[in-house]
Amino acid sequence: MHDKPTFLTRPYLPPLEAFLPYLREIWDSRWLTNAGPFHEKFEEALRKYLGVPHVCLFANGTLALMTALQALRITGEVITTPYTFVATTHALLWNGIKPVFVDIRRDTCNLDETLIESAITARTTAILPVHCYGNPCASQRLQQISDTYGLKLIYDAAHAFGVSVDGRSLLEQGDLAVLSFHATKVFNTFEGGAIVCHDAKLKQRIDYLKNFGFADEVTVVAPGINGKMSEFQAALGLLQLQHVDLAISARLAIDRRYRQALANVPGVQCLASAEGVSPNGGYFPLLIGAAYPLSRDQLYETLRRHGIHVRRYFYPLISNLPMYRGMASAGPANLPVATRTAEQVLCLPIYPDLDAKTVDRVINIVSSPC
Ligand SMILES: *Cc1c(COP(=O)(O)O)cnc(C)c1O
């Protein structure tokens, strides 16, 4: 059998020795947080790496999402997807905003752009789409709709680190894009996050908001929050950036291996990357259909018995959770594709140092589960 269990992901870390000089610098300077030298260096390095105009660093992605909504003064209703991590819509509730759920497309698992207009009301102020698994949203159409109806467009880009379409970063799209550097993501600073924005004035407002609203020692311009990234996180981020390209290519090699080996397994569908997309290998979702000999949950249990702890991202749907399910847009009849996808999805283990032997074991179990 197996010795150690395999999990969906294993955080990527640099060799500890490489981090020690960074730590020594922090210890010597005693500058631990509040826009210290590592914060400033990491922000600039990240801006360059991502090829975006402005980056605002945060303690985590959820605070970044909450602050993004504050920065654009979003109120009323926001159109979003039920097929995402709970933080997306929790950030709306924490701001007193009502999420309005719209169904997803089967091919990308992203908001179905053809259904958005019919969900717009007089109270709608923004659209909050997610690039699910790093799959690009139908951004051109989403931008058109936002322009036509005067809505803000904020992307939850927590899965989209390093993803580009025709050579351009996904993070350039919309009014704001929000990243997460949580331990489980493609790029991590233990906890961390960022907002990408396009003009210096908005960056200034976001930077005030993440620091209690302080504009200077004696001036508080808004009821801000504490969303600041510490020097420890920023130093780690600076070091992690040196390794992230290698980490992504290792992920993509595993993606290709799974894709090839599982292409002809009846009842198993892998989501394909669209033309022109340079993906990041963050997730490897399968959809388990009726032609497969086991149900999705039976396959989940079978893999677990073999020590492979996979996850059903995203099941249950957010719209089925107690704090959302009473809403008119949350009914399964309004969300048939998301509902079916949540019942069929299973994400396989994928991370940079996942060994080929384990990948093959996963492939063997999925290919012949009985
Ligand atoms: C991880 C994640 C978040 C939350 O980020 P944290 O850094 O963990 O707060 C938000 N949205 C999505 C889609 C995520 O996957």
The ligand as an ORCA input file, in Angstrom:
! r2SCAN-3c Opt
* xyz 0 1
  C      -8.128     31.469     -1.932
  C      -9.251     32.237     -2.487
  C      -9.696     33.437     -1.904
  C      -9.262     33.907     -0.559
  O      -7.942     34.208     -0.420
  P      -7.236     34.160      1.007
  O      -5.870     34.685      0.692
  O      -7.222     32.722      1.467
  O      -7.986     35.056      1.933
  C     -10.690     34.158     -2.563
  N     -11.242     33.718     -3.712
  C     -10.862     32.565     -4.273
  C     -11.513     32.138     -5.552
  C      -9.874     31.763     -3.669
  O      -9.554     30.587     -4.217
*
